[in-house]
Structures are given as C-alpha cells and as structure tokens.
Amino acid sequence: MFAKIKQAFFTDSLTIEWNHISKAPLKVVLKNDQGEICSTLEASPEQHSKYFNWYGLNDLPYGRYILELSNTEGDQSVKLVKRV
C-alpha cells in the first residue's frame, strides 16, 4: 500500500496521504457501488508534500464508493462512503 485515505468517509473532498514522498504521477478513479465511474483525476504530487487533497466531490450523490489509486508503485483500492 503506497497511500492511505485519512477517513473512510467524505463529504466534498478527500485527503490522500503517501507512505513516502513520491514524484510518480497518480491516477485516481472514484466508482459507485455499481462500478460506474463517477469522477477521475490525474495529478502529480507536490515535491515535498505527503498529502494530496481532492476537492469538488460535493455534486456526487450520497452512498458507497470505491476509490482506485494507481501509479508506478502499483494499484490500490479503498472503500469509501459519501455522507452528509
């Protein structure tokens, strides 16, 4: 696991924490519990930061989601819940 999510739930943003500082580009896909892609993001982490904030998720409906992270270090999936 190369990253972790600060909390298993979100409202309008997510905070991703790296296990170590990496310059590898990151692809993030957020899918609903039916497997439909709801949002995607491709980003390069800041050079000296262990955290990345993904904003703009407030338009998604409440429910269960799967966050898929991938970069050169591997792939990772995390189950999340969007709530009030």
Sequence and secondary structure as in RCSB ss.txt:
>XXXX:A:sequence
MFAKIKQAFFTDSLTIEWNHISKAPLKVVLKNDQGEICSTLEASPEQHSKYFNWYGLNDLPYGRYILELSNTEGD
QSVKLVKRV
>XXXX:A:secstr
  EEES SEESSEEEEEESS   S EEEEEEETTS EEEEEEE   TT SEEEEE  TTS SEEEEEEEEETTEE
EEEEEEE  
